[in-house]
Structure formats: structure tokens, C-alpha cells
Amino acid sequence: MFFIINCFGIVIFMAIAVLFSKKKKCINWRSVGILSVLNIFVAWFLTQFSVGRQIVSAAAAGFV
């Protein structure tokens, strides 16, 4: 369920970005798609594997 909500949030965020863009025809959609897929992969890695959770924990401890 969280995955669907997050994907919906990404779509809404991109829609707002397009809405406020001055040069809508200059948007490089291939780059947007590649970075979105990369973002989803990194989020999946950081939440589903113990190494990823350790990285997040270490980063959080660094801020504390």
C-alpha cells in the first residue's frame, strides 16, 4: 500500500513541476524517467536489505 501511495506522490510531484514549468516542451522525459526508476530502486534497497537499513541508521546517528 505504501508503494502505491509513494508512486502516486511522485506522479503528483511531476504534474506540479510540469504545471509550473515555463518551457514544457524542453523537459527531457527520458532523464526524468531514468532518475525516477533510480530513486525507486535506491528506496527499495535502503528499506528491504539489512545493509541498507544500517546505512540509514548510520546516517541518522550522524545527524544526532
C-alpha positions as CSV (number, residue, x, y, z in Angstrom):
1,M,0.0,0.0,0.0
2,F,2.8,2.4,0.9
3,F,4.4,1.7,-2.5
4,I,1.2,2.8,-4.3
5,I,0.9,5.9,-2.2
6,N,4.6,6.8,-2.9
7,C,4.2,6.3,-6.6
8,F,1.1,8.4,-6.6
9,G,3.1,11.1,-4.8
10,I,5.8,11.0,-7.4
11,V,3.3,11.4,-10.2
12,I,1.6,14.4,-8.4
13,F,5.0,16.0,-7.8
14,M,5.9,15.7,-11.5
15,A,2.5,17.0,-12.5
16,I,3.0,20.1,-10.3
17,A,6.5,20.6,-11.8
18,V,5.1,20.4,-15.3
19,L,2.3,22.8,-14.4
20,F,4.7,25.5,-13.1
21,S,7.3,24.9,-15.9
22,K,7.9,27.8,-18.3
23,K,9.3,25.6,-21.1
24,K,7.1,22.5,-21.1
25,K,8.5,21.3,-24.4
26,C,12.1,21.4,-23.2
27,I,11.5,18.8,-20.4
28,N,13.7,15.8,-21.0
29,W,11.3,13.0,-20.1
30,R,13.9,10.3,-20.6
31,S,16.1,11.7,-17.9
32,V,13.0,12.2,-15.6
33,G,12.1,8.5,-16.1
34,I,15.6,7.2,-15.5
35,L,16.0,9.2,-12.3
36,S,12.6,8.1,-11.1
37,V,13.4,4.5,-11.6
38,L,16.8,5.0,-9.9
39,N,15.1,6.7,-7.0
40,I,12.6,3.8,-6.6
41,F,15.5,1.3,-6.7
42,V,17.5,3.1,-4.1
43,A,14.5,3.5,-1.8
44,W,13.8,-0.2,-2.2
45,F,17.4,-1.2,-1.4
46,L,17.6,1.1,1.7
47,T,14.4,-0.4,3.1
48,Q,14.5,-4.1,2.2
49,F,18.1,-5.1,3.0
50,S,19.9,-5.1,6.3
51,V,22.9,-3.3,4.8
52,G,20.6,-0.5,3.5
53,R,18.9,-0.2,6.9
54,Q,22.4,0.0,8.5
55,I,23.3,2.8,6.1
56,V,20.1,4.7,7.1
57,S,20.8,4.2,10.8
58,A,24.4,5.4,10.5
59,A,23.2,8.5,8.6
60,A,20.6,9.2,11.2
61,A,23.1,8.7,14.0
62,G,25.4,11.2,12.2
63,F,22.7,13.9,12.4
64,V,22.1,13.2,16.1
